[in-house]
């Protein structure tokens, strides 16, 4: 794995961890009305899913690229 792929991988992992932390913090917040909480949690879950899919796609690309070289 070269430096650029490591940076991309670390960026994606970092984003996912940050979003998961935000999700946990938001779920545990007592000050937010339930309707707002539900909307925000769904948005965060969609973002987590997006980053997870990007990571999986990138990982697959790297494997395929390494197999072809």
Secondary structure, DSSP 8 states (H G I E B T S, - for coil): --HHHHHHHHHHHHHHHHHHHHHHHHHH-SSS-HHHHHHHHHHHHHHHHHHHHHHHHHHHHHHHHHHT-
